[in-house]
Amino acid sequence: MNDLKYLSAYLVPVLCVIGISKMDYWLYLTPVAIFIFVPIVELWMPSLTKNLSEEERESKVKNKFFDVLLWLNLPIIAGILYYGFYTYSNTAFETYETIGLIASLGILVGSNGINVAHELGHRQDSWERFLGKALLLPSLYMHFYIEHNYHHHLKAATPEDPATARYNENLYAFWFRSVFQQYCSAWRIQMKLNKAANRSFFSVNNDMLWFTVIKITYLMVIGLVFNWWTAALAVGIAVLGFSLLEIINYLEHYGLLRAMKKSGRYEVVRERHSWNSNHALGRIMLYELTRHSDHHYRASKKYQVLDYHDISPQLPYGYPTMMVIALVPPLWFKVVNKHVPKEMIELASS
C-alpha cells in the first residue's frame, strides 16, 4: 500500500487537465500548487532518511508497478498536450490565459516528461530508452539523452561539466552556460561516436541529426494540424520545460567539486559530489530524483531503491522550495553557501 504514494507524481497532469477545462485563472492552478502549496506543505513534512532492507530492495526491483508508473507518462503527456493545443487553437485566449497555459504545460513536460526521461534513459532495455527519448521531445531537449549519459555522469562535479554550477555562480548565468554548452557538447559526442563507428554524418545511427529532424517535424505538425500560433505556444512550453531541468541541474551539483589526482584524473564520483534531499513530498512527486547523490554513485539503480547517505551534502529544503529560492541569487547564496563543504570551496578557489 505504501508504494501507492508514487501516484502523487500524477498530480501535475491532473492539475493541468483541471486548468485547461476551466480556463481563466484556473490555468495557474499547476504553478501555484507546485511552487507555493507544495513548498509550504514540505515545511511541515519530515525528512525521511530511512533506507530499504535488502529484502525490500529485491522485492521492489522486481515489481513492475514502479516501471508502469513511468511508462504511463508518455500517453498521459501526449493526451494532455493535444488537449491543450486543441483548446488553444479553438478558443480565444486572453494573454494571461496563454501565460498560464504555458506555465502549466511547461511544468508538465519538465516534471513528468524530462524527469521520467532521465530515469528511463539509464535503463538497459532499448525500448525503455526509446520511451525516454520520446518524453524529451515536447521540451525540444532530446540531446539531453546523449550529453547526460555520455558526458555529465563522467564529468559531474568538475569544471568540464556544463551541468555543474560553480560556487557563487547565479542561476541565470548558469542557465545560459549550461543550455548552450550542453547542446554543443552533445554534438561533439555524437561526432566522436560517428567517427569511432566509421559512419557517415547522414547515418541512421546519427542520433543528433535525427533528433533535429524529429523536433522540427514535431513543430511543423503542430502548426499544420492546429495553427502556427499553437506551434509558437509549443516552443514556449518547451523553453519552460527545459528551464525547469536546468534549475534542477543548478541545485543538484552547485559548488561541489571532485579533486584532481596527481595522475591528472579526477577522483571517482562519490555520494558527496551531489546534493541530496529527503523531504518526503518532493521525493515521491519526482520519482526519488532528490536522492541524486545515490543516483550518481550508482546510475543503474532504479528510482524506487535509491538510498540516503550520511556523507552526502543535504539541501536545507525540498526541491520545489529550493527551485524557488534559486530564482533569487542573493537568497540562494545566503541559504546554500554555508552548506557547501569547505574543502570544495577551497578547490574552487585554487
VOVEXLO-485617 format. One record per residue: x, y, z of N, C-alpha, C, O in turn. Coordinates in steps of 0.1 Angstrom, whole numbers, padded with zeros to 4 digits, always signed. Layout:
<atoms>
XYZXYZXYZXYZ...
</atoms>
This chain:
<atoms>
+0008-0012+0000+0000+0000+0000+0009+0013+0000+0005+0023-0006+0020+0012+0007+0029+0023+0008+0034+0027-0006+0038+0039-0008+0035+0018-0015+0040+0021-0029+0031+0030-0036+0035+0036-0046+0018+0031-0033+0009+0039-0040+0012+0054-0038+0006+0062-0045+0021+0057-0029+0025+0071-0027+0030+0077-0040+0029+0089-0042+0036+0069-0049+0042+0074-0061+0031+0079-0071+0034+0085-0081+0019+0075-0069+0008+0080-0077+0007+0096-0076+0001+0102-0085+0012+0101-0066+0012+0116-0064+0020+0123-0075+0018+0135-0077+0028+0115-0082+0036+0121-0093+0026+0125-0105+0030+0133-0114+0014+0120-0104+0004+0123-0114-0004+0135-0111-0014+0139-0117+0000+0142-0100-0007+0154-0095-0007+0165-0106-0017+0172-0109+0005+0167-0112+0007+0177-0122-0003+0175-0134-0010+0184-0138-0003+0163-0140-0012+0160-0151-0027+0163-0147-0034+0169-0155-0031+0159-0135-0045+0162-0131-0047+0177-0130-0058+0181-0134-0038+0184-0124-0040+0199-0123-0040+0205-0136-0048+0215-0138-0032+0201-0146-0032+0206-0159-0046+0204-0166-0051+0214-0172-0052+0193-0165-0065+0190-0171-0075+0199-0165-0084+0204-0172-0075+0200-0152-0085+0209-0145-0083+0223-0150-0093+0230-0153-0071+0228-0151-0069+0242-0155-0074+0244-0169-0080+0254-0172-0070+0235-0178-0075+0237-0192-0090+0236-0194-0096+0243-0202-0096+0227-0186-0111+0226-0187-0118+0238-0182-0129+0241-0187-0113+0244-0172-0120+0255-0165-0115+0269-0171-0123+0279-0170-0103+0269-0177-0098+0282-0182-0096+0293-0172-0095+0290-0160-0095+0305-0176-0094+0317-0168-0082+0315-0158-0072+0310-0162-0083+0319-0146-0072+0319-0137-0070+0304-0132-0060+0302-0125-0078+0295-0135-0076+0281-0132-0064+0276-0139-0058+0266-0135-0060+0282-0150-0048+0278-0157-0035+0280-0149-0024+0275-0152-0036+0288-0138-0025+0290-0129-0025+0280-0117-0016+0281-0108-0034+0270-0117-0035+0261-0107-0023+0253-0105-0018+0250-0094-0017+0248-0116-0005+0240-0116+0007+0247-0110+0013+0242-0100+0011+0258-0115+0023+0265-0109+0021+0269-0095+0030+0269-0087+0008+0274-0091+0006+0278-0077+0007+0266-0068+0013+0267-0057+0001+0254-0072+0002+0242-0064+0016+0237-0062+0020+0234-0051+0024+0237-0073+0037+0231-0072+0047+0240-0066+0056+0235-0058+0046+0253-0068+0057+0262-0063+0053+0271-0051+0061+0279-0047+0040+0269-0047+0036+0277-0035+0030+0267-0024+0035+0266-0013+0020+0259-0028+0014+0249-0019+0024+0238-0015+0025+0236-0003+0031+0232-0025+0040+0221-0021+0051+0226-0012+0054+0219-0002+0058+0237-0015+0068+0241-0006+0063+0244+0009+0070+0241+0018+0051+0249+0010+0045+0252+0023+0043+0239+0030+0046+0237+0042+0037+0229+0023+0035+0216+0029+0048+0209+0033+0049+0203+0044+0058+0211+0025+0071+0204+0028+0077+0210+0041+0085+0203+0047+0074+0222+0044+0080+0228+0056+0075+0220+0069+0081+0220+0079+0063+0214+0067+0057+0207+0079+0059+0191+0078+0056+0184+0087+0065+0187+0067+0066+0173+0065+0080+0168+0069+0090+0176+0068+0082+0156+0074+0095+0151+0079+0105+0149+0067+0101+0146+0056+0118+0149+0071+0128+0145+0061+0131+0130+0064+0136+0127+0075+0128+0122+0054+0129+0107+0056+0142+0102+0052+0146+0103+0040+0150+0096+0061+0163+0092+0058+0165+0076+0058+0175+0071+0056+0154+0070+0061+0154+0055+0062+0157+0048+0049+0150+0052+0039+0165+0038+0048+0168+0031+0036+0161+0017+0037+0157+0013+0048+0159+0011+0025+0152-0002+0025+0161-0013+0030+0173-0012+0029+0155-0023+0035+0163-0035+0038+0166-0043+0025+0160-0040+0014+0175-0052+0025+0179-0059+0013+0167-0067+0007+0166-0068-0005+0159-0072+0016+0147-0080+0012+0137-0071+0005+0131-0074-0006+0135-0059+0011+0126-0049+0005+0131-0044-0009+0124-0043-0018+0144-0042-0010+0151-0038-0022+0148-0048-0033+0145-0044-0044+0151-0060-0030+0149-0071-0041+0135-0071-0046+0132-0073-0057+0126-0070-0036+0111-0071-0040+0107-0059-0049+0100-0061-0058+0112-0047-0045+0108-0035-0053+0114-0035-0067+0108-0030-0076+0126-0040-0068+0133-0040-0081+0125-0049-0091+0125-0046-0103+0120-0060-0086+0112-0070-0094+0098-0065-0097+0092-0070-0106+0093-0056-0089+0079-0052-0090+0077-0042-0102+0082-0031-0102+0069-0047-0112+0067-0039-0124+0058-0027-0122+0058-0018-0131+0052-0026-0111+0043-0015-0108+0051-0002-0109+0046+0008-0115+0064-0002-0104+0072+0010-0105+0076+0014-0119+0077+0026-0122+0077+0004-0128+0080+0007-0142+0068+0012-0149+0069+0022-0157+0057+0006-0147+0044+0010-0154+0041+0025-0150+0036+0032-0159+0044+0029-0138+0041+0043-0134+0049+0052-0143+0044+0063-0146+0061+0048-0147+0069+0056-0156+0064+0056-0170+0062+0066-0177+0061+0044-0175+0057+0042-0189+0044+0050-0192+0043+0055-0203+0035+0051-0183+0022+0057-0185+0023+0072-0187+0014+0078-0193+0035+0078-0184+0037+0092-0185+0037+0096-0200+0032+0108-0203+0041+0088-0209+0041+0091-0223+0027+0094-0229+0025+0104-0234+0018+0084-0228+0005+0087-0233-0003+0098-0225-0011+0105-0231+0000+0099-0212-0006+0110-0204-0002+0123-0210-0010+0132-0212+0011+0125-0211+0016+0138-0216+0011+0141-0230+0007+0152-0233+0012+0131-0239+0007+0133-0253-0008+0137-0253-0011+0146-0261-0016+0130-0245-0030+0133-0244-0033+0147-0239-0041+0155-0245-0026+0151-0229-0028+0165-0223-0023+0176-0232-0029+0186-0233-0012+0173-0239-0007+0183-0248-0016+0185-0260-0019+0196-0264-0022+0174-0265-0032+0175-0275-0044+0183-0271-0049+0192-0278-0048+0180-0259-0060+0187-0253-0057+0202-0252-0065+0211-0255-0045+0205-0247-0041+0219-0246-0039+0226-0259-0044+0238-0261-0033+0220-0269-0032+0226-0282-0045+0228-0289-0048+0238-0295-0054+0218-0288-0067+0218-0294-0075+0230-0288-0081+0238-0295-0075+0231-0275-0082+0241-0268-0077+0255-0272-0085+0264-0274-0064+0256-0272-0058+0269-0275-0061+0274-0290-0063+0285-0292-0061+0264-0299-0063+0267-0313-0078+0270-0316-0081+0275-0327-0087+0266-0307-0101+0267-0310-0108+0276-0300-0121+0277-0300-0101+0283-0292-0106+0292-0282-0099+0305-0282-0087+0306-0284-0106+0316-0279-0100+0329-0278-0094+0331-0264-0101+0332-0254-0081+0330-0264-0073+0331-0251-0069+0346-0249-0064+0352-0258-0071+0350-0236-0065+0363-0232-0050+0360-0229-0046+0349-0228-0042+0371-0229-0028+0370-0227-0025+0363-0214-0016+0354-0214-0031+0366-0203-0029+0360-0191-0032+0345-0191-0026+0337-0184-0042+0341-0199-0045+0327-0200-0035+0319-0208-0031+0308-0205-0029+0326-0218-0018+0320-0226-0006+0317-0217+0000+0307-0218-0003+0327-0209+0008+0326-0200+0006+0314-0190+0015+0306-0187-0006+0313-0185-0010+0303-0176-0009+0289-0182-0005+0279-0176-0013+0288-0195-0013+0275-0202+0002+0271-0204+0005+0259-0202+0010+0281-0208+0024+0277-0210+0031+0273-0197+0038+0263-0197+0027+0280-0186+0033+0276-0173+0029+0262-0169+0037+0254-0164+0016+0259-0171+0011+0246-0167+0017+0235-0175+0022+0225-0169+0016+0236-0188+0022+0226-0197+0037+0225-0196+0043+0214-0198+0043+0236-0194+0058+0236-0192+0062+0228-0180+0072+0221-0181+0055+0230-0169+0057+0222-0157+0055+0207-0160+0062+0198-0155+0044+0204-0168+0041+0190-0171+0053+0184-0179+0057+0173-0175+0058+0190-0190+0068+0184-0198+0081+0184-0191+0090+0176-0194+0083+0193-0180+0095+0193-0173+0095+0182-0162+0105+0175-0160+0084+0180-0155+0083+0171-0144+0080+0157-0148+0088+0147-0146+0069+0155-0155+0065+0142-0160+0072+0138-0173+0071+0126-0177+0078+0147-0179+0085+0145-0192+0100+0143-0190+0105+0131-0190+0107+0153-0188+0122+0152-0187+0126+0144-0175+0135+0136-0176+0119+0146-0164+0123+0138-0152+0122+0123-0154+0131+0116-0150+0111+0119-0160+0109+0105-0162+0118+0100-0174+0123+0089-0173+0121+0109-0184+0130+0105-0194+0144+0103-0189+0151+0094-0193+0148+0110-0179+0161+0109-0172+0162+0095-0166+0172+0088-0168+0151+0091-0159+0151+0077-0153+0152+0066-0164+0160+0057-0163+0144+0067-0174+0143+0057-0184+0156+0057-0193+0159+0047-0199+0162+0068-0194+0174+0069-0202+0186+0061-0197+0195+0058-0204+0185+0057-0184+0195+0049-0178+0192+0034-0178+0200+0026-0173+0180+0030-0184+0176+0016-0184+0184+0008-0194+0189+0013-0203+0184-0005-0192+0191-0014-0200+0183-0017-0213+0189-0019-0224+0170-0018-0212+0162-0022-0224+0161-0010-0233+0158+0001-0229+0164-0013-0246+0164-0002-0256+0150+0004-0258+0150+0016-0261+0140-0003-0256+0126+0002-0258+0123+0012-0247+0116+0022-0249+0129+0010-0235+0126+0020-0224+0135+0033-0227+0130+0044-0224+0146+0031-0232+0154+0043-0236+0147+0050-0247+0148+0063-0248+0140+0043-0256+0133+0050-0267+0121+0058-0261+0119+0069-0265+0115+0052-0251+0104+0060-0244+0110+0073-0237+0104+0083-0238+0122+0071-0232+0128+0083-0226+0131+0094-0236+0129+0105-0233+0136+0090-0248+0139+0100-0258+0126+0106-0262+0125+0118-0265+0115+0098-0264+0102+0104-0268+0097+0114-0258+0091+0124-0261+0099+0111-0245+0095+0121-0234+0103+0134-0234+0098+0144-0228+0114+0134-0241+0122+0146-0242+0118+0155-0253+0121+0167-0254+0110+0149-0263+0106+0157-0274+0098+0169-0271+0101+0180-0277+0087+0169-0263+0079+0181-0260+0087+0193-0255+0083+0204-0256+0099+0190-0248+0107+0200-0243+0118+0204-0253+0127+0213-0250+0118+0198-0265+0128+0200-0275+0142+0199-0270+0151+0206-0273+0144+0189-0261+0157+0187-0254+0162+0173-0256+0168+0167-0246+0160+0167-0267+0164+0153-0269+0179+0151-0268+0183+0140-0265+0187+0161-0271+0201+0160-0270+0205+0157-0255+0217+0153-0253+0197+0160-0246+0200+0157-0232+0203+0142-0230+0212+0139-0221+0197+0133-0237+0200+0119-0236+0214+0116-0238+0221+0109-0231+0220+0122-0249+0234+0120-0252+0243+0127-0242+0252+0120-0237+0241+0139-0240+0250+0147-0231+0250+0142-0217+0261+0141-0211+0238+0138-0212+0237+0134-0198+0244+0120-0196+0251+0118-0187+0241+0111-0205+0246+0097-0203+0261+0096-0207+0268+0088-0201+0266+0103-0217+0279+0102-0222+0289+0112-0216+0301+0110-0217+0284+0122-0210+0293+0133-0205+0291+0137-0191+0300+0137-0183+0278+0140-0188+0275+0145-0174+0279+0135-0163+0286+0138-0153+0276+0122-0165+0279+0112-0155+0294+0110-0154+0299+0105-0144+0301+0113-0165+0315+0111-0164+0322+0123-0158+0332+0122-0151+0317+0135-0161+0324+0148-0157+0317+0155-0146+0321+0167-0142+0306+0150-0140+0299+0157-0130+0308+0162-0118+0317+0155-0115+0305+0174-0113+0313+0179-0102+0327+0182-0106+0337+0181-0098+0329+0186-0119+0342+0191-0124+0339+0203-0132+0328+0206-0137+0350+0212-0134+0348+0224-0143+0345+0220-0157+0341+0229-0165+0347+0208-0161+0344+0204-0175+0330+0200-0178+0326+0197-0189+0322+0200-0168+0308+0196-0169+0299+0209-0170+0298+0216-0160+0292+0211-0181+0283+0223-0183+0272+0223-0173+0267+0233-0169+0267+0211-0168+0256+0210-0160+0259+0211-0145+0250+0209-0136+0272+0213-0141+0276+0215-0128+0278+0230-0125+0286+0237-0131+0269+0236-0116+0270+0250-0113+0282+0253-0104+0285+0245-0095+0289+0264-0107+0301+0267-0100+0297+0275-0087+0286+0281-0086+0306+0274-0077+0304+0282-0065+0302+0297-0068+0311+0302-0074+0292+0303-0062+0289+0317-0064+0284+0320-0078+0284+0332-0082+0281+0310-0086+0275+0313-0100+0260+0314-0098+0254+0305-0092+0254+0325-0103+0240+0326-0101+0232+0318-0112+0238+0314-0122+0220+0315-0109+0212+0306-0118+0211+0311-0132+0212+0303-0141+0210+0324-0134+0208+0329-0148+0221+0328-0156+0220+0325-0168+0232+0331-0150+0245+0328-0157+0247+0314-0160+0251+0310-0171+0243+0305-0151+0244+0291-0153+0235+0286-0164+0239+0278-0172+0223+0291-0164+0213+0287-0175+0219+0289-0189+0218+0280-0197+0224+0301-0191+0229+0304-0205+0241+0295-0208+0242+0289-0219+0250+0293-0198+0262+0284-0200+0258+0270-0202+0263+0263-0211+0249+0265-0194+0245+0251-0194+0237+0247-0207+0240+0238-0213+0227+0256-0210+0219+0253-0222+0227+0252-0234+0226+0242-0242+0236+0262-0237+0243+0262-0250+0255+0252-0250+0258+0246-0260+0262+0251-0238+0273+0242-0238+0269+0228-0238+0276+0219-0244+0258+0224-0232+0253+0210-0233+0249+0207-0247+0252+0195-0252+0243+0216-0254+0239+0213-0268+0251+0211-0277+0252+0201-0284+0261+0220-0275+0274+0218-0283+0281+0205-0279+0287+0198-0287+0281+0202-0266+0287+0190-0261+0281+0178-0267+0288+0168-0271+0268+0178-0268+0261+0166-0274+0265+0164-0288+0267+0152-0293+0266+0175-0296+0271+0173-0310+0285+0168-0311+0288+0159-0319+0294+0173-0302+0308+0168-0302+0308+0153-0298+0316+0145-0305+0300+0149-0289+0300+0135-0285+0295+0126-0297+0300+0116-0300+0284+0131-0304+0279+0124-0315+0289+0123-0326+0290+0112-0332+0296+0133-0329+0306+0133-0340+0317+0123-0336+0322+0116-0345+0321+0122-0324+0331+0112-0319+0326+0098-0321+0333+0089-0325+0313+0096-0317+0307+0083-0319+0306+0079-0334+0308+0068-0337+0303+0089-0342+0302+0086-0357+0316+0082-0362+0317+0072-0370+0326+0089-0358+0340+0087-0362+0345+0073-0357+0351+0065-0365+0342+0070-0344+0346+0057-0339+0340+0045-0346+0346+0035-0347+0327+0047-0350+0320+0036-0357+0322+0037-0372+0316+0029-0380+0330+0047-0377+0332+0049-0391+0319+0050-0399+0318+0043-0410+0310+0058-0394+0298+0060-0402+0296+0075-0406+0302+0084-0400+0288+0077-0416+0287+0090-0422+0278+0099-0413+0270+0094-0405+0278+0112-0416+0270+0121-0409+0255+0118-0411+0247+0120-0402+0252+0113-0422+0238+0111-0426+0234+0096-0422+0223+0091-0427+0241+0090-0414+0238+0076-0410+0225+0076-0402+0222+0086-0395+0218+0065-0402+0206+0063-0394+0209+0063-0379+0200+0064-0371+0221+0061-0376+0226+0060-0362+0231+0073-0357+0235+0074-0345+0230+0084-0365+0234+0097-0360+0222+0103-0353+0213+0110-0358+0221+0100-0340+0210+0105-0332+0208+0120-0332+0196+0124-0333+0219+0127-0331+0217+0142-0331+0210+0147-0344+0202+0156-0343+0214+0141-0355+0208+0145-0368+0193+0142-0367+0184+0150-0371+0189+0130-0363+0175+0126-0362+0168+0134-0351+0156+0136-0353+0174+0137-0341+0167+0145-0330+0163+0158-0336+0152+0163-0333+0172+0164-0344+0169+0177-0350+0158+0176-0360+0148+0184-0360+0158+0166-0368+0147+0163-0378+0134+0161-0371+0123+0167-0375+0134+0153-0360+0122+0150-0353+0116+0162-0346+0104+0164-0346+0125+0171-0340+0120+0183-0333+0113+0192-0343+0103+0198-0340+0120+0194-0355+0114+0203-0365+0101+0198-0370+0091+0205-0372+0100+0185-0372+0088+0178-0377+0077+0180-0366+0065+0182-0370+0080+0178-0354+0071+0180-0343+0064+0194-0343+0052+0195-0343+0072+0204-0345+0066+0218-0345+0059+0220-0358+0048+0227-0358+0063+0214-0369+0056+0216-0382+0043+0209-0381+0033+0215-0386+0042+0197-0376+0029+0190-0374+0019+0198-0366+0008+0199-0369+0024+0204-0355+0015+0212-0346+0010+0224-0354-0002+0227-0353+0019+0230-0362+0015+0242-0370+0005+0238-0380-0005+0246-0383+0006+0227-0387-0003+0223-0398-0016+0217-0392-0026+0220-0398-0015+0210-0382-0027+0204-0376-0036+0214-0369-0048+0214-0370-0029+0223-0361-0036+0233-0354-0034+0247-0361-0042+0250-0370-0024+0254-0357-0021+0267-0364-0007+0271-0359-0001+0265-0350-0001+0281-0365+0013+0284-0362+0014+0291-0349+0025+0291-0343+0004+0298-0344+0004+0303-0331+0005+0292-0320+0011+0294-0310-0001+0281-0323+0000+0269-0314+0014+0263-0314+0019+0259-0304+0020+0264-0326+0034+0259-0327+0043+0268-0319+0052+0263-0312+0040+0281-0319+0048+0291-0311+0046+0288-0296+0055+0289-0288+0033+0284-0293+0030+0281-0279+0038+0269-0275+0043+0268-0263+0039+0259-0284+0047+0247-0281+0062+0250-0278+0068+0244-0269+0067+0260-0285+0081+0264-0282+0082+0270-0268+0091+0267-0261+0072+0278-0265+0072+0284-0251+0072+0274-0240+0078+0275-0230+0063+0264-0243+0062+0253-0233+0075+0245-0232+0079+0242-0221+0082+0243-0243+0095+0236-0243+0105+0244-0236+0113+0238-0228+0106+0257-0238+0116+0265-0231+0114+0265-0216+0124+0263-0209+0102+0266-0212+0099+0265-0197+0102+0251-0192+0108+0249-0181+0099+0241-0200+0102+0227-0196+0117+0224-0194+0120+0219-0183+0125+0228-0203+0139+0226-0202+0146+0235-0192+0156+0233-0186+0139+0247-0190+0144+0256-0180+0143+0250-0166+0151+0252-0157+0132+0243-0164+0130+0236-0151+0140+0226-0148+0145+0224-0137+0144+0219-0159+0155+0209-0158+0168+0216-0154+0175+0211-0146+0171+0228-0160+0183+0235-0157+0183+0240-0143+0194+0241-0137+0172+0244-0138+0171+0248-0124+0175+0236-0115+0182+0238-0105+0170+0225-0118+0173+0213-0110+0188+0209-0112+0194+0206-0102+0193+0210-0124+0207+0208-0126+0215+0217-0117+0225+0214-0111+0211+0230-0116+0218+0240-0108+0219+0236-0094+0230+0237-0088+0208+0231-0088+0208+0228-0074+0214+0214-0071+0217+0211-0059+0215+0206-0081+0220+0192-0078+0235+0191-0076+0239+0182-0069+0242+0200-0082+0257+0199-0081+0263+0213-0077+0276+0214-0077+0255+0223-0074+0261+0236-0071+0273+0236-0061+0272+0231-0050+0284+0241-0066+0295+0243-0057+0303+0231-0053+0313+0232-0046+0299+0219-0059+0306+0207-0055+0316+0203-0065+0314+0204-0077+0328+0199-0061+0339+0196-0070+0346+0183-0066+0347+0180-0054+0351+0176-0076+0359+0164-0073+0374+0169-0074+0377+0176-0083+0382+0164-0066+0396+0167-0066+0403+0160-0077+0400+0149-0081+0413+0167-0083+0421+0160-0094+0433+0154-0087+0441+0160-0079+0436+0141-0091+0447+0134-0086+0460+0137-0093+0460+0144-0103+0471+0133-0088+0484+0135-0094+0485+0130-0108+0492+0135-0116+0477+0120-0111+0477+0114-0124+0470+0122-0135+0471+0120-0147+0463+0133-0130+0456+0141-0139+0441+0137-0141+0434+0144-0148+0438+0127-0134+0424+0122-0134+0416+0127-0122+0422+0129-0111+0403+0129-0124+0395+0133-0112+0392+0121-0103+0392+0110-0108+0391+0123-0090+0387+0113-0081+0373+0107-0086+0366+0114-0093+0371+0095-0082+0358+0088-0086+0346+0095-0080+0347+0100-0069+0335+0096-0087+0323+0102-0082+0318+0094-0070+0317+0082-0070+0316+0102-0059+0311+0096-0047+0298+0102-0043+0293+0111-0050+0293+0098-0032+0280+0103-0027+0280+0118-0023+0270+0124-0023+0293+0122-0020+0294+0136-0016+0295+0146-0027+0297+0158-0025+0294+0142-0040+0295+0150-0051+0282+0155-0057+0282+0160-0068+0271+0152-0050+0257+0156-0055+0249+0160-0042+0251+0154-0032+0241+0170-0044+0232+0174-0033+0221+0164-0032+0216+0159-0042+0217+0162-0019+0207+0152-0016+0195+0159-0009+0197+0169-0002+0183+0154-0011+0172+0160-0003+0162+0148+0000+0159+0140-0008+0159+0147+0013+0150+0137+0018+0136+0142+0021+0128+0134+0028+0133+0154+0017+0119+0159+0020+0109+0151+0013+0109+0150+0000+0100+0145+0020+0091+0135+0015+0083+0138+0003+0083+0130-0007+0076+0149+0003+0067+0152-0009+0075+0154-0022+0071+0148-0032+0086+0161-0021+0094+0163-0034+0100+0150-0038+0101+0148-0050+0103+0141-0029+0109+0128-0033+0099+0120-0041+0103+0115-0052+0087+0118-0036+0078+0109-0042+0072+0116-0055+0069+0108-0064+0070+0129-0055+0065+0135-0067+0074+0135-0079+0070+0135-0091+0087+0134-0076+0098+0134-0086+0104+0121-0088+0116+0120-0092+0098+0110-0084+0103+0097-0085+0117+0096-0079+0126+0090-0086+0119+0101-0067+0131+0100-0060+0143+0107-0066+0155+0104-0063+0141+0116-0075+0152+0123-0081+0160+0130-0071+0172+0133-0073+0154+0134-0060+0160+0142-0050+0171+0134-0042+0179+0139-0035+0171+0120-0044+0182+0112-0038+0192+0111-0049+0197+0100-0053+0197+0123-0054+0205+0124-0066+0219+0119-0063+0226+0114-0072+0224+0120-0050+0237+0115-0047+0239+0101-0049+0249+0096-0055+0229+0093-0046+0230+0078-0048+0229+0075-0063+0234+0065-0067+0221+0083-0070+0219+0080-0084+0233+0082-0091+0236+0074-0100+0240+0092-0088+0253+0094-0094+0263+0083-0089+0272+0079-0097+0262+0079-0077+0271+0069-0072+0268+0056-0079+0278+0048-0082+0256+0052-0082+0252+0040-0089+0241+0043-0099+0229+0042-0095+0245+0048-0110+0235+0053-0120+0225+0043-0125+0214+0046-0130+0228+0030-0124+0220+0019-0129+0208+0016-0119+0199+0009-0123+0209+0021-0107+0198+0018-0097+0185+0024-0101+0184+0036-0105+0174+0017-0099+0161+0022-0102+0157+0032-0091+0161+0031-0079+0148+0041-0094+0144+0051-0085+0138+0046-0072+0141+0053-0062+0131+0035-0072+0124+0031-0060+0133+0025-0050+0129+0022-0038+0146+0023-0053+0156+0017-0044+0168+0026-0041+0178+0021-0035+0167+0038-0044+0178+0047-0042+0179+0049-0027+0170+0050-0019+0192+0051-0022+0195+0052-0008+0199+0066-0003+0202+0075-0011+0198+0068+0009+0203+0080+0016+0217+0077+0021+0219+0066+0027+0226+0087+0020+0239+0085+0025+0243+0097+0035+0241+0108+0031+0248+0094+0046+0251+0104+0056+0261+0114+0051+0261+0126+0054+0270+0110+0042+0281+0118+0038+0277+0128+0026+0285+0137+0022+0265+0126+0021+0260+0135+0010+0256+0148+0016+0250+0149+0026+0260+0159+0009+0256+0172+0013+0240+0173+0012+0235+0168+0002+0234+0179+0022+0219+0179+0022+0214+0193+0020+0218+0203+0026+0205+0194+0010+0198+0207+0008+0189+0210+0020+0183+0201+0025+0188+0223+0024+0180+0226+0036+0165+0224+0034+0158+0223+0044+0161+0225+0022+0146+0223+0019+0145+0214+0007+0154+0209+0001+0132+0210+0004+0129+0201-0007+0131+0208-0021+0133+0220-0021+0131+0200-0031+0134+0205-0045+0125+0217-0049+0130+0227-0053+0112+0216-0047+0103+0227-0052+0107+0240-0045+0107+0250-0051+0109+0239-0032+0113+0251-0024+0127+0257-0029+0128+0269-0030+0136+0248-0031+0150+0252-0035+0149+0258-0049+0157+0267-0052+0140+0253-0058+0139+0259-0071+0134+0273-0070+0139+0282-0078+0125+0276-0061+0120+0290-0060+0131+0299-0054+0133+0310-0059+0139+0294-0044+0150+0301-0038+0160+0304-0048+0166+0315-0048+0163+0295-0057+0174+0297-0067+0171+0308-0077+0180+0314-0083+0158+0312-0078+0154+0323-0087+0159+0337-0081+0159+0347-0088+0162+0337-0068+0167+0349-0062+0181+0347-0057+0183+0342-0046+0191+0350-0066+0205+0347-0063+0210+0351-0049+0216+0342-0042+0208+0363-0044+0213+0366-0031+0207+0357-0020+0214+0353-0011+0195+0354-0021+0188+0345-0012+0194+0331-0013+0197+0324-0002+0197+0326-0025+0203+0313-0027+0216+0312-0021+0219+0303-0013+0225+0322-0023+0238+0322-0017+0238+0322-0002+0246+0316+0004+0228+0330+0003+0227+0331+0018+0223+0318+0024+0228+0314+0035+0214+0311+0017+0208+0298+0023+0218+0286+0020+0219+0278+0029+0224+0286+0008+0231+0274+0004+0246+0274+0007+0252+0264+0010+0252+0286+0005+0267+0286+0006+0273+0281+0019+0284+0275+0019+0266+0282+0030+0271+0278+0043+0270+0262+0044+0276+0256+0053+0263+0256+0034+0262+0241+0034+0272+0235+0025+0274+0223+0025+0279+0243+0016+0289+0237+0007+0301+0233+0015+0306+0241+0023+0305+0220+0013+0317+0216+0021+0329+0225+0019+0332+0229+0008+0336+0228+0030+0347+0238+0029+0358+0233+0020+0364+0242+0013+0361+0220+0020+0372+0216+0011+0369+0218-0004+0378+0220-0012+0356+0218-0007+0352+0220-0021+0353+0235-0025+0355+0239-0036+0350+0244-0015+0352+0258-0017+0366+0261-0019+0370+0270-0028+0375+0254-0012+0389+0256-0014+0394+0252-0028+0402+0258-0034+0388+0240-0032+0391+0236-0046+0387+0246-0056+0394+0248-0066+0375+0252-0054+0370+0262-0064+0379+0274-0065+0380+0280-0075+0385+0278-0053+0393+0290-0053+0408+0287-0056+0416+0297-0058+0412+0275-0058+0426+0271-0060+0429+0272-0075+0440+0269-0079
</atoms>
